[in-house]
Amino acid sequence: MRFRTTIIYDASIDKVVDLVGPNNVLYMVWNAKFHPPAKFTLDTNSIAIRVGRRKVWVPRPIWKFFFGTVTFSQTVDPVREDTVHIDLLITHPLFGRIFGYNGSFTVVRVP
């Protein structure tokens, strides 16, 4: 199974957004933040459903119940600058932690 998303910057709301699902119907808005010197985080901000060119904003209690909240961090290894560590956690208000991932990858620069 494939899980495809498209990440964009929406200047109209000054936020990073994931477009998810068939025809990018789910519009997930993130609080994106860089924490110097080497950490980047994303936290769920809000969610809308895209209907054509319109967005129908889902009230926070409803989207939290159906989708949970996501926290994500990406940190450059302090010893090996070519290594990045990923931590992802999806938490549901009733079920608690429902999905987590942590791992590392090596960056290769291609000229």
DSSP file (Angstrom, degrees, kcal/mol; ACC not computed):
  #  RESIDUE AA STRUCTURE BP1 BP2  ACC     N-H-->O    O-->H-N    N-H-->O    O-->H-N    TCO  KAPPA ALPHA  PHI   PSI    X-CA   Y-CA   Z-CA
    1    1 A M              0   0    0      0, 0.0     2,-0.4     0, 0.0     0, 0.0   0.000 360.0 360.0 360.0 138.6    0.0    0.0    0.0
    2    2 A R        -     0   0    0      2,-0.0     2,-0.5     0, 0.0     0, 0.0  -0.842 360.0-159.8-107.2 143.7    1.3    3.5   -0.8
    3    3 A F        -     0   0    0     -2,-0.4     2,-0.4     2,-0.0    17,-0.0  -0.935  18.6-172.1-122.5 104.8    0.6    6.6    1.2
    4    4 A R        +     0   0    0     -2,-0.5    17,-0.9     2,-0.0     2,-0.3  -0.818   9.8 168.5-106.0 136.5    1.1    9.7   -0.9
    5    5 A T  E     -A   20   0A   0     -2,-0.4     2,-0.5    15,-0.2    15,-0.2  -0.963  23.8-144.7-136.4 156.8    1.2   13.2    0.2
    6    6 A T  E     -A   19   0A   0     13,-2.0    13,-2.9    -2,-0.3     2,-0.5  -0.993  15.4-150.9-121.0 124.9    2.2   16.5   -1.4
    7    7 A I  E     +A   18   0A   0     -2,-0.5     2,-0.3    11,-0.2    11,-0.2  -0.841  24.5 166.3 -99.4 128.8    3.7   19.1    0.9
    8    8 A I  E     -A   17   0A   0      9,-2.9     9,-3.0    -2,-0.5     2,-0.5  -0.871  36.6-123.1-132.1 165.3    3.2   22.8   -0.1
    9    9 A Y  E     -A   16   0A   0     -2,-0.3     2,-0.8     7,-0.2     7,-0.2  -0.973  21.8-155.2-107.6 123.4    3.6   26.2    1.5
   10   10 A D  E >>> -A   15   0A   0      5,-2.8     5,-1.5    -2,-0.5     3,-1.3  -0.853   6.7-169.9-101.0 102.7    0.4   28.1    1.5
   11   11 A A  T 345S+     0   0    0     -2,-0.8    -1,-0.2     1,-0.3     5,-0.0   0.772  80.5  69.0 -63.8 -26.7    1.3   31.8    1.6
   12   12 A S  T 345S+     0   0    0      1,-0.2    -1,-0.3    -3,-0.1    -2,-0.0   0.778 118.1  21.6 -66.5 -24.7   -2.3   32.9    2.2
   13   13 A I  T <45S-     0   0    0     -3,-1.3    -1,-0.2     2,-0.2    -2,-0.2   0.375 103.1-125.7-118.6  -0.1   -2.1   31.3    5.7
   14   14 A D  T  <5S+     0   0    0     -4,-1.1     2,-0.3     1,-0.2    -3,-0.2   0.906  70.1 117.9  56.1  46.7    1.7   31.4    6.1
   15   15 A K  E   < -A   10   0A   0     -5,-1.5    -5,-2.8    16,-0.1     2,-0.4  -0.953  69.4-112.6-140.3 157.0    1.8   27.6    6.9
   16   16 A V  E     -AB   9  30A   0     14,-0.7    14,-2.9    -2,-0.3     2,-0.4  -0.738  40.0-165.5 -85.1 139.5    3.1   24.3    5.5
   17   17 A V  E     -AB   8  29A   0     -9,-3.0    -9,-2.9    -2,-0.4     2,-0.5  -0.978  17.8-146.7-133.5 140.2    0.4   22.0    4.3
   18   18 A D  E     -AB   7  28A   0     10,-2.8    10,-2.7    -2,-0.4     2,-0.6  -0.923  11.3-153.1-100.6 130.3    0.1   18.3    3.4
   19   19 A L  E     -AB   6  27A   0    -13,-2.9   -13,-2.0    -2,-0.5     2,-0.3  -0.932  27.1-178.2-100.7 121.7   -2.4   17.5    0.7
   20   20 A V  E     +AB   5  26A   0      6,-2.5     6,-2.8    -2,-0.6   -15,-0.2  -0.904  27.5  12.3-129.5 146.7   -3.5   13.9    1.3
   21   21 A G  S >  S-     0   0    0    -17,-0.9     3,-2.3    -2,-0.3     2,-0.0  -0.154 100.6 -13.2  90.4-179.9   -5.7   11.3   -0.3
   22   22 A P  G >  S-     0   0    0      0, 0.0     3,-1.2     0, 0.0    -2,-0.1  -0.333 138.2  -1.2 -58.1 132.1   -7.4   10.9   -3.6
   23   23 A N  G 3  S-     0   0    0      1,-0.2    -3,-0.1     2,-0.1    -2,-0.1   0.742 121.1 -79.7  55.9  25.7   -7.3   14.3   -5.4
   24   24 A N  G <  S+     0   0    0     -3,-2.3    -1,-0.2    -5,-0.1    -3,-0.2   0.888  79.5 161.0  53.2  43.5   -5.5   15.7   -2.4
   25   25 A V    <   +     0   0    0     -3,-1.2    25,-3.6    -6,-0.1     2,-0.5   0.803  49.9  72.2 -69.0 -31.6   -8.9   16.0   -0.6
   26   26 A L  E     -BC  20  49A   0     -6,-2.8    -6,-2.5    23,-0.2     2,-0.7  -0.768  64.7-163.8 -92.8 128.9   -7.4   16.3    2.9
   27   27 A Y  E     -BC  19  48A   0     21,-2.9    21,-2.1    -2,-0.5     2,-0.6  -0.873   9.2-172.9-115.4  94.0   -5.7   19.6    3.6
   28   28 A M  E     -BC  18  47A   0    -10,-2.7   -10,-2.8    -2,-0.7     2,-0.4  -0.810   8.8-154.2 -98.5 117.5   -3.6   19.2    6.8
   29   29 A V  E     -BC  17  46A   0     17,-3.0    16,-3.1    -2,-0.6    17,-1.2  -0.738  11.8-158.8 -95.3 135.7   -2.1   22.4    8.1
   30   30 A W  E     -BC  16  44A   0    -14,-2.9     2,-0.9    -2,-0.4   -14,-0.7  -0.829  24.0-134.1-114.4 148.2    1.2   22.2   10.1
   31   31 A N  E     - C   0  43A   0     12,-3.0    12,-1.3    -2,-0.3     2,-0.4  -0.913  37.6-168.4 -90.4 106.1    2.9   24.4   12.6
   32   32 A A  E     + C   0  42A   0     -2,-0.9     2,-0.4    10,-0.2    10,-0.2  -0.834  10.2 172.9-101.7 134.9    6.4   24.1   11.1
   33   33 A K  E     - C   0  41A   0      8,-2.3     8,-2.8    -2,-0.4     2,-0.5  -0.996  27.3-143.8-147.2 137.5    9.4   25.3   13.2
   34   34 A F  E     - C   0  40A   0     -2,-0.4     6,-0.2     6,-0.2    -2,-0.0  -0.875  13.7-162.9 -97.4 129.7   13.1   25.3   12.9
   35   35 A H  E >>  - C   0  39A   0      4,-3.7     4,-1.8    -2,-0.5     3,-0.7  -0.900  38.1 -95.5-113.5  99.2   14.9   24.9   16.3
   36   36 A P  T 34 S+     0   0    0      0, 0.0     4,-0.0     0, 0.0    -2,-0.0  -0.215  95.1  21.3 -55.9 145.4   18.6   25.9   15.8
   37   37 A P  T 34 S-     0   0    0      0, 0.0    -3,-0.0     0, 0.0     0, 0.0  -0.993 133.7 -20.1 -95.3 -11.0   21.0   24.5   15.3
   38   38 A A  T <4 S+     0   0    0     -3,-0.7    38,-2.6    38,-0.1     2,-0.4   0.184  94.3  98.5-150.4  25.6   19.7   21.3   13.8
   39   39 A K  E  <  -CD  35  75A   0     -4,-1.8    -4,-3.7    36,-0.2     2,-0.4  -0.963  36.7-173.0-128.2 139.8   16.0   20.4   14.5
   40   40 A F  E     -CD  34  74A   0     34,-2.5    34,-2.6    -2,-0.4     2,-0.3  -0.993  12.7-170.7-125.9 132.4   12.9   20.8   12.4
   41   41 A T  E     -CD  33  73A   0     -8,-2.8    -8,-2.3    -2,-0.4     2,-0.4  -0.922  12.9-165.3-127.0 152.8    9.4   20.0   13.8
   42   42 A L  E     +CD  32  72A   0     30,-2.3    30,-2.4    -2,-0.3     2,-0.4  -0.999  10.4 178.9-130.4 134.1    5.8   19.7   12.5
   43   43 A D  E     -CD  31  71A   0    -12,-1.3   -12,-3.0    -2,-0.4    28,-0.2  -0.994  39.6 -96.7-134.0 142.1    2.7   19.7   14.7
   44   44 A T  E     +C   30   0A   0     26,-1.7   -14,-0.2    -2,-0.4     3,-0.1  -0.332  43.2 168.9 -59.4 131.0   -0.9   19.5   13.6
   45   45 A N  E     -     0   0A   0    -16,-3.1     2,-0.3     1,-0.4   -15,-0.2   0.782  58.2 -31.5-107.8 -51.5   -2.5   22.9   13.4
   46   46 A S  E     -C   29   0A   0    -17,-1.2   -17,-3.0    17,-0.0    -1,-0.4  -0.972  50.4-136.2-164.2 167.5   -5.8   22.4   11.6
   47   47 A I  E     -C   28   0A   0     11,-0.5    11,-2.5    -2,-0.3     2,-0.3  -0.998  16.0-179.8-139.4 139.1   -7.5   20.3    8.9
   48   48 A A  E     -CE  27  57A   0    -21,-2.1   -21,-2.9    -2,-0.4     2,-0.5  -0.919  25.0-129.4-130.2 159.6   -9.8   21.1    6.0
   49   49 A I  E     -CE  26  56A   0      7,-2.4     7,-2.9    -2,-0.3     2,-0.5  -0.949  26.1-133.8-106.7 128.2  -11.6   19.1    3.4
   50   50 A R  E     - E   0  55A   0    -25,-3.6     2,-0.5    -2,-0.5     5,-0.2  -0.728  22.8-178.5 -87.7 125.5  -11.0   20.4   -0.2
   51   51 A V  E >   - E   0  54A   0      3,-2.5     3,-2.1    -2,-0.5     2,-0.3  -0.922  67.2 -54.3-122.1 101.2  -14.2   20.5   -2.3
   52   52 A G  T 3  S-     0   0    0     -2,-0.5     0, 0.0     1,-0.3     0, 0.0  -0.526 120.7 -22.8  62.9-126.2  -13.1   21.8   -5.7
   53   53 A R  T 3  S+     0   0    0     -2,-0.3    -1,-0.3    -3,-0.1     2,-0.2   0.470 124.2  89.9 -93.4  -2.8  -11.3   25.0   -5.1
   54   54 A R  E <   -E   51   0A   0     -3,-2.1    -3,-2.5     2,-0.0     2,-0.5  -0.573  65.0-143.5 -93.9 156.5  -12.9   25.6   -1.7
   55   55 A K  E     -E   50   0A   0     -5,-0.2     2,-0.7    -2,-0.2    -5,-0.2  -0.982   3.3-157.1-118.2 129.8  -11.8   24.4    1.7
   56   56 A V  E     -E   49   0A   0     -7,-2.9    -7,-2.4    -2,-0.5     2,-0.3  -0.921  21.5-139.3-104.9 110.3  -14.3   23.3    4.4
   57   57 A W  E     -E   48   0A   0     -2,-0.7    -9,-0.2    -9,-0.2    -2,-0.0  -0.528   9.5-140.3 -76.2 129.6  -12.6   23.8    7.7
   58   58 A V        -     0   0    0    -11,-2.5   -11,-0.5    -2,-0.3    -1,-0.1  -0.755  26.4-108.8 -89.4 129.1  -13.2   20.9   10.2
   59   59 A P    >>  -     0   0    0      0, 0.0     4,-2.3     0, 0.0     3,-0.9  -0.283  30.6-114.7 -58.0 143.2  -13.7   22.1   13.8
   60   60 A R  H 3> S+     0   0    0      1,-0.3     4,-2.6     2,-0.2     5,-0.3   0.856 112.3  52.1 -50.2 -48.5  -10.8   21.1   16.0
   61   61 A P  H 3> S+     0   0    0      0, 0.0     4,-1.5     0, 0.0    -1,-0.3   0.864 112.5  47.6 -61.2 -32.0  -12.6   18.6   18.3
   62   62 A I  H <> S+     0   0    0     -3,-0.9     4,-2.3     2,-0.2     5,-0.2   0.949 113.8  43.5 -73.8 -49.1  -14.0   16.8   15.3
   63   63 A W  H  X>S+     0   0    0     -4,-2.3     4,-3.0     1,-0.2     5,-0.7   0.877 112.4  54.1 -67.6 -33.2  -10.7   16.5   13.4
   64   64 A K  H  X5S+     0   0    0     -4,-2.6     4,-1.4    -5,-0.3    -1,-0.2   0.908 110.6  47.3 -63.6 -38.8   -8.8   15.5   16.5
   65   65 A F  H  <5S+     0   0    0     -4,-1.5    -2,-0.2    -5,-0.3    -1,-0.2   0.910 121.0  35.5 -68.2 -42.0  -11.3   12.7   17.1
   66   66 A F  H  <5S+     0   0    0     -4,-2.3    -2,-0.2     1,-0.1    -3,-0.2   0.843 136.2  17.9 -82.3 -33.5  -11.2   11.4   13.5
   67   67 A F  H  <5S-     0   0    0     -4,-3.0    -3,-0.2    -5,-0.2    -2,-0.2   0.632  88.9-147.6-113.8 -18.0   -7.5   12.0   12.7
   68   68 A G     << -     0   0    0     -4,-1.4     2,-0.3    -5,-0.7    24,-0.2  -0.270  35.6 -67.7  73.1-170.8   -5.7   12.4   16.0
   69   69 A T  E     - F   0  91A   0     22,-2.7    22,-2.5    -4,-0.1     2,-0.4  -0.904  41.4-146.3-119.5 151.3   -2.7   14.8   16.3
   70   70 A V  E     - F   0  90A   0     -2,-0.3   -26,-1.7    20,-0.2     2,-0.4  -0.945  10.7-173.3-118.9 134.3    0.7   14.3   14.7
   71   71 A T  E     +DF  43  89A   0     18,-2.3    18,-2.4    -2,-0.4     2,-0.4  -0.997  13.2 177.2-122.8 135.3    4.1   15.4   16.1
   72   72 A F  E     -DF  42  88A   0    -30,-2.4   -30,-2.3    -2,-0.4     2,-0.4  -0.995   7.3-177.4-138.2 137.5    7.1   15.0   13.9
   73   73 A S  E     -DF  41  87A   0     14,-2.6    14,-2.3    -2,-0.4     2,-0.4  -0.998   9.7-168.2-138.3 147.7   10.7   15.9   14.4
   74   74 A Q  E     -DF  40  86A   0    -34,-2.6   -34,-2.5    -2,-0.4     2,-0.4  -0.985  16.5-178.0-132.8 118.1   13.8   15.7   12.1
   75   75 A T  E     -DF  39  85A   0     10,-2.6    10,-3.2    -2,-0.4     2,-0.3  -0.970  25.7-128.5-128.0 131.4   17.1   16.2   13.8
   76   76 A V  E     - F   0  84A   0    -38,-2.6     8,-0.2    -2,-0.4     5,-0.1  -0.592  39.2-107.1 -73.6 134.0   20.6   16.3   12.3
   77   77 A D        -     0   0    0      6,-3.0     6,-0.2     3,-0.5    -1,-0.1  -0.406  20.8-139.1 -62.2 131.9   23.0   14.0   14.3
   78   78 A P  S    S+     0   0    0      0, 0.0     3,-0.2     0, 0.0    -1,-0.1   0.734 100.6  35.0 -68.2 -20.5   25.4   16.0   16.4
   79   79 A V  S    S+     0   0    0      1,-0.3     2,-0.7     4,-0.0    -2,-0.0   0.836 122.8  40.1 -98.7 -43.3   28.3   13.7   15.5
   80   80 A R    >   -     0   0    0      1,-0.1     3,-2.1     3,-0.1    -3,-0.5  -0.884  63.7-168.5-112.6 100.8   27.5   12.7   11.9
   81   81 A E  T 3  S+     0   0    0     -2,-0.7    -1,-0.1     1,-0.3    -2,-0.0   0.606  86.0  62.5 -66.1 -11.1   26.2   15.7    9.9
   82   82 A D  T 3  S+     0   0    0     -6,-0.1    25,-3.8    24,-0.1     2,-0.4   0.361  92.0  82.3 -93.0   6.1   25.2   13.3    7.1
   83   83 A T  E <   - G   0 106A   0     -3,-2.1    -6,-3.0    23,-0.2     2,-0.4  -0.932  58.2-169.2-117.3 133.7   22.7   11.5    9.4
   84   84 A V  E     -FG  76 105A   0     21,-2.8    21,-2.2    -2,-0.4     2,-0.4  -0.969  10.6-147.6-122.6 134.7   19.2   12.6   10.2
   85   85 A H  E     -FG  75 104A   0    -10,-3.2   -10,-2.6    -2,-0.4     2,-0.4  -0.852  11.7-158.6-103.6 136.5   17.0   11.2   12.9
   86   86 A I  E     -FG  74 103A   0     17,-3.5    17,-1.9    -2,-0.4     2,-0.4  -0.925  10.7-179.2-115.9 136.2   13.2   11.1   12.4
   87   87 A D  E     +FG  73 102A   0    -14,-2.3   -14,-2.6    -2,-0.4     2,-0.4  -0.993   6.4 175.0-133.3 129.5   10.5   10.7   15.1
   88   88 A L  E     +FG  72 101A   0     13,-2.9    13,-2.4    -2,-0.4     2,-0.4  -0.998   2.8 178.2-135.1 136.3    6.8   10.6   14.3
   89   89 A L  E     -FG  71 100A   0    -18,-2.4   -18,-2.3    -2,-0.4     2,-0.5  -0.979  12.6-163.4-142.4 128.2    3.9   10.1   16.7
   90   90 A I  E     -FG  70  99A   0      9,-3.0     8,-2.5    -2,-0.4     9,-1.5  -0.953  16.2-170.4-108.2 125.7    0.2   10.0   16.1
   91   91 A T  E     -FG  69  97A   0    -22,-2.5   -22,-2.7    -2,-0.5     6,-0.2  -0.952   9.6-155.5-121.1 135.4   -1.9   10.4   19.2
   92   92 A H  E  >  - G   0  96A   0      4,-3.4     4,-1.9    -2,-0.4   -27,-0.1  -0.869  22.2-128.9-108.0 142.4   -5.7    9.9   19.5
   93   93 A P  T  4 S+     0   0    0      0, 0.0    -1,-0.1     0, 0.0   -28,-0.1   0.798 107.4  28.5 -62.9 -27.7   -7.7   11.6   22.3
   94   94 A L  T  4 S+     0   0    0    -29,-0.1   -29,-0.0     2,-0.1    -3,-0.0   0.829 129.0  36.6 -96.1 -40.2   -9.4    8.3   23.3
   95   95 A F  T  4 S-     0   0    0      1,-0.3     2,-0.2     0, 0.0    -1,-0.1   0.479  91.8-148.0 -97.7  -4.2   -6.9    5.6   22.4
   96   96 A G  E  <  +G   92   0A   0     -4,-1.9    -4,-3.4     2,-0.0     2,-0.5  -0.466  67.5  13.6  74.0-143.2   -3.6    7.5   23.2
   97   97 A R  E     +G   91   0A   0     -6,-0.2    -6,-0.2     1,-0.2     3,-0.1  -0.552  65.5 165.6 -71.5 117.8   -0.5    6.7   21.1
   98   98 A I  E     +     0   0A   0     -8,-2.5     2,-0.3    -2,-0.5    -7,-0.2   0.649  61.8  14.9-110.9 -18.9   -1.8    4.8   18.1
   99   99 A F  E     +G   90   0A   0     -9,-1.5    -9,-3.0     2,-0.0    -1,-0.3  -0.965  61.1 171.5-155.6 138.7    1.2    5.0   15.7
  100  100 A G  E     -G   89   0A   0     -2,-0.3     2,-0.3   -11,-0.2   -11,-0.2  -0.993   5.5-177.5-145.5 153.1    4.9    5.8   16.0
  101  101 A Y  E     +G   88   0A   0    -13,-2.4   -13,-2.9    -2,-0.3     2,-0.3  -0.986   3.8 173.3-147.0 138.3    8.0    5.7   14.0
  102  102 A N  E     +G   87   0A   0     -2,-0.3     2,-0.3   -15,-0.2   -15,-0.2  -0.984  21.1 126.3-143.4 144.0   11.6    6.5   14.6
  103  103 A G  E     -G   86   0A   0    -17,-1.9   -17,-3.5    -2,-0.3     2,-0.3  -0.964  40.2-117.6-173.1-178.8   14.5    5.9   12.4
  104  104 A S  E     -G   85   0A   0     -2,-0.3     2,-0.3   -19,-0.3   -19,-0.2  -0.943  16.6-168.6-136.7 155.8   17.5    7.5   10.7
  105  105 A F  E     -G   84   0A   0    -21,-2.2   -21,-2.8    -2,-0.3     2,-0.5  -0.979  22.0-121.9-142.4 158.3   18.7    8.0    7.2
  106  106 A T  E     -G   83   0A   0     -2,-0.3     2,-0.4   -23,-0.2   -23,-0.2  -0.858  23.9-134.9-102.6 133.2   22.0    9.1    5.6
  107  107 A V        -     0   0    0    -25,-3.8     2,-0.5    -2,-0.5    -2,-0.0  -0.708  16.8-166.9 -87.2 133.0   22.0   12.2    3.4
  108  108 A V        -     0   0    0     -2,-0.4     2,-0.5     2,-0.0    -2,-0.0  -0.982  12.7-144.1-121.1 119.9   23.9   12.0    0.1
  109  109 A R        -     0   0    0     -2,-0.5    -2,-0.0     2,-0.0     0, 0.0  -0.709  11.6-159.8 -86.0 128.7   24.5   15.2   -1.7
  110  110 A V              0   0    0     -2,-0.5    -2,-0.0     1,-0.1    -1,-0.0  -0.933 360.0 360.0-110.1 124.4   24.3   14.9   -5.5
  111  111 A P              0   0    0      0, 0.0    -1,-0.1     0, 0.0    -2,-0.0   0.519 360.0 360.0 -67.7 360.0   26.1   17.6   -7.5
